[in-house]
Amino acid sequence: MVDMEKAEGQTSVGDEITLREEILKQRDAGAAEFNAYIMHTNKSLTERTLQFLSDFRRAETV
């Protein structure tokens, strides 16, 4: 879908602000779906990422 939507592809980001901007940029470029793959390098970072994605989804669907 990334190629069809003419989005840039995979993104690796560091903080919540940057991740939010990247997700919104992909949406604004026409991407209709978003899938996240979390690299399990650190348990607390994984939990932080999952919490961000959950909060983001909830905020965007309201």
N, C-alpha and C positions, 0 to 999 in steps of 0.2 A: 504494500500500500504506500510505502514511503515514496517509491518511484512514481507511482500513479498520481500521488498528491503533490509531487514536486517539492516535497519537504527535504530537509538536509540529511536526515538519517539519524544514526545513533548519536546520543549526546551523553557525555559524562560530566556531571556538574558537582559542585562541592557543597553549596548551602541551599536553604529553602528558598531564598529570594531568587537565586539564579535558576533553580529548578522550576519554580513557578513561572518565571519569564520564558523559559525554554518550552514548557508545555503550552503556554498561551500562544507563543510564536508559531508552534506547529499547528495549533487549532486555527489561528488566523490565516495560515497558509492554505487551509482547506482540509486538514486531516480530520477525519470523522471519528477515528478511534485512537486510543492510546494504550500501549502495553508497556509496563515497566519490568525490567529485569534487575534485581538487586544482587550485587556481588556480595556474598556473605564473607566479608573480611573481618568484621568486628560486630559482636552481638548488639552492643548499644547503638552503633550506627545503623544496623539493620532495623532495629526497633524504631529508631528516630525516623528513618525513611518511610517505614510502613505507616507510622503515625501521621507523617506529613501527607502521604498519598491519600490516606483515609480522610483527613481533615479537608484536603483540597477537593476531593470528590464530593464530599458533603456540601462544601461551600459553592461549588459549581452547579450542583443540581437543585439548589434551593430557588 
